[in-house]
Every structure is written in structure tokens, then in C-alpha cells.
Amino acid sequence: MGLDLHARQVTECRQLDGSTPKPAQQWDPCKLLDKVEEWVKAGIKVYSCYEAGACGYWYHRELTKCGAVNYVVAPRALENQRRKHQKTDRLDARALLENLESYLRGNRDAMSIVAVPSLLQEQQRSVVRYREQLVRNRRRAEARGRALALTQGILAPVGWWRPATLEAVQNPAAGVDGLPVGKLARGGASAQRQRTKGTPRA
């Protein structure tokens, strides 16, 4: 089976042995698991694959529990996308099925298999990735804040959002580490020009 997995549905395209693939159809992910379990109990060897993505590895674990041999593969341009510039769930499921069949016949270049982490490893990675995402979001927000302050003539320092620094930005007389802030917004532009004029040229 080639599976195109999404949060609310999975599109499945399958074939029995070397027969012609059946038309792709959409399933509720849990109902397809029930069907896979039914096939396995009937003595059918089930092979499946889907691309690694936002849904993670939970479906791989559930398929394995049902008795299927599942592969999580690295995303790449599928054959239908290269030839026809088309991308639909049904076409993707069919292309994954063709790649899986080729892989099972011995063509190890047909798919790039992803090493599935343990549940604990996945949770640990998620914490690290989430922290990195929060740090990137904070930096972007800080840069937007500095840019917005500059449009109002305020020279906000790096880390302006921290409580002590923010207080100094709101009260320029306080300064930050002995350096004034917000001078341009408080009539400091003229004073800045005067100081520049009074500075001897080298």
C-alpha cells in the first residue's frame, strides 16, 4: 500500500501481488488500521509506506502493531509530479505504491528509508525543536519591535523586551548600562546634530 497521510484522512492505493493497482481511496486513519488488522489476521502479508512529515511516526507505530511492515520514507518529488507537474493525494499514493513495489523487488534506490526513532527519542527531539522554534520567534519579534521603535525615533537596544531594559526605553533618563536610549524620540535629534557639529574633525 502507498499511503498519503494527513491529519484527518489517509489516501491509500494498494495492489495484491503483481496485479493491477486498485483505484486509490480515502479512509479515516483509524478505520484503515482496522482493515489492515483484518487483512493480517486473514493471513495476508501487508507492506506499506508513507512519507515522513508533519504527522510524525505515530501511524507507523500503529501499522506495526496491526502486523503490517511499514516504511517511512524521505519526501521527494514523485514520478507523477516530475512528468505531469501534478500533485494530488490519489496520484501521490499511487506513486508511493509503485516505489514500494520496486523497492520490494530489490531496487533499493526506489525509496530512501527514514530511521524511525523510539517514542522517547521523538519526544526529546520535539522539546529541542520546540525550544529552537521559540528562540527564532523571539528574535523575529525583537527585530520587529526595534524596527517599529526606530520609526518613532527610538533607538531600542538589543534585548529591549527584558524588564529592566524596557523600563529604560520607556524612561530614557534611566539609560541602559550607563548609555542613554530613546534620544531621537525625545528631541535628542537636534542635540545629536549639535554634538556632531561641535566634534572636531580629524
LINBEL-V459438 format. One record per backbone hydrogen bond with DSSP energy under -0.5 kcal/mol. CO is the residue of the C=O (numbers start at 1). NH is the residue of the N-H. E is the energy in kcal/mol with one decimal. If there is no record, write none. Layout:
co=CO nh=NH e=E
co=CO nh=NH e=E
This chain:
co=1 nh=3 e=-0.5
co=1 nh=49 e=-1.4
co=2 nh=13 e=-2.1
co=3 nh=5 e=-0.7
co=3 nh=51 e=-0.5
co=4 nh=11 e=-2.4
co=9 nh=6 e=-2.3
co=10 nh=12 e=-0.6
co=10 nh=27 e=-2.4
co=11 nh=4 e=-2.7
co=12 nh=25 e=-2.3
co=13 nh=2 e=-3.0
co=14 nh=22 e=-3.0
co=15 nh=17 e=-0.6
co=16 nh=19 e=-2.2
co=25 nh=12 e=-3.1
co=27 nh=10 e=-2.2
co=28 nh=32 e=-2.1
co=29 nh=33 e=-1.5
co=30 nh=34 e=-1.8
co=31 nh=35 e=-1.9
co=32 nh=36 e=-2.7
co=33 nh=37 e=-2.4
co=34 nh=38 e=-1.9
co=35 nh=39 e=-2.4
co=36 nh=40 e=-2.5
co=37 nh=41 e=-2.2
co=38 nh=42 e=-1.2
co=39 nh=44 e=-2.3
co=40 nh=43 e=-1.8
co=44 nh=46 e=-0.7
co=45 nh=47 e=-0.5
co=46 nh=69 e=-3.0
co=48 nh=71 e=-1.8
co=49 nh=3 e=-2.5
co=50 nh=73 e=-2.4
co=53 nh=56 e=-1.7
co=55 nh=58 e=-0.8
co=57 nh=61 e=-2.1
co=58 nh=62 e=-2.0
co=59 nh=63 e=-2.6
co=60 nh=64 e=-2.3
co=61 nh=65 e=-2.0
co=62 nh=66 e=-1.6
co=63 nh=68 e=-2.3
co=64 nh=67 e=-1.2
co=68 nh=70 e=-0.8
co=69 nh=48 e=-2.4
co=71 nh=50 e=-1.9
co=71 nh=73 e=-0.6
co=72 nh=114 e=-3.5
co=73 nh=52 e=-2.9
co=78 nh=81 e=-0.6
co=78 nh=82 e=-1.9
co=79 nh=83 e=-2.4
co=80 nh=84 e=-2.1
co=80 nh=86 e=-1.0
co=81 nh=85 e=-1.1
co=88 nh=92 e=-2.5
co=89 nh=93 e=-2.4
co=90 nh=94 e=-2.0
co=91 nh=95 e=-2.5
co=92 nh=96 e=-2.5
co=93 nh=97 e=-2.1
co=94 nh=98 e=-2.2
co=95 nh=99 e=-2.2
co=96 nh=100 e=-2.5
co=97 nh=101 e=-2.6
co=98 nh=102 e=-2.1
co=99 nh=103 e=-2.3
co=100 nh=104 e=-2.7
co=101 nh=105 e=-1.3
co=102 nh=107 e=-2.3
co=103 nh=106 e=-1.5
co=106 nh=108 e=-1.4
co=107 nh=110 e=-1.6
co=111 nh=113 e=-0.7
co=112 nh=74 e=-2.9
co=114 nh=116 e=-0.6
co=115 nh=117 e=-0.5
co=118 nh=122 e=-2.6
co=119 nh=123 e=-2.1
co=120 nh=124 e=-2.3
co=121 nh=125 e=-2.5
co=122 nh=126 e=-2.1
co=123 nh=127 e=-1.8
co=124 nh=128 e=-1.8
co=125 nh=129 e=-2.9
co=126 nh=130 e=-2.5
co=127 nh=131 e=-2.2
co=128 nh=132 e=-2.3
co=129 nh=133 e=-2.2
co=130 nh=134 e=-2.3
co=131 nh=135 e=-2.4
co=132 nh=136 e=-2.2
co=133 nh=137 e=-2.4
co=134 nh=138 e=-2.4
co=135 nh=139 e=-2.2
co=136 nh=140 e=-2.3
co=137 nh=141 e=-2.5
co=138 nh=142 e=-2.6
co=139 nh=143 e=-2.4
co=140 nh=144 e=-2.4
co=141 nh=145 e=-2.3
co=142 nh=146 e=-2.3
co=143 nh=147 e=-2.3
co=144 nh=148 e=-2.6
co=145 nh=149 e=-2.5
co=146 nh=150 e=-2.1
co=147 nh=151 e=-1.4
co=148 nh=152 e=-0.6
co=149 nh=152 e=-1.1
co=149 nh=154 e=-2.6
co=150 nh=153 e=-1.8
co=153 nh=155 e=-0.5
co=153 nh=185 e=-0.6
co=154 nh=156 e=-1.3
co=155 nh=182 e=-0.6
co=157 nh=160 e=-1.1
co=159 nh=162 e=-1.7
co=162 nh=166 e=-3.4
co=163 nh=167 e=-2.0
co=164 nh=168 e=-1.5
co=165 nh=169 e=-2.2
co=166 nh=170 e=-2.3
co=167 nh=171 e=-1.6
co=171 nh=174 e=-2.2
co=171 nh=175 e=-0.7
co=172 nh=181 e=-0.6
co=176 nh=179 e=-1.9
co=179 nh=176 e=-3.4
co=182 nh=185 e=-0.6
co=182 nh=186 e=-0.6
co=183 nh=186 e=-1.1
co=183 nh=188 e=-2.3
co=184 nh=187 e=-0.6
co=184 nh=189 e=-0.5
co=187 nh=190 e=-0.5
co=187 nh=191 e=-0.9
co=188 nh=192 e=-2.8
co=189 nh=193 e=-2.1
co=190 nh=194 e=-2.5
co=191 nh=195 e=-2.6
co=192 nh=196 e=-2.1
co=193 nh=197 e=-2.5
co=194 nh=198 e=-2.1
co=195 nh=199 e=-0.6
co=196 nh=199 e=-0.8
co=198 nh=200 e=-0.5
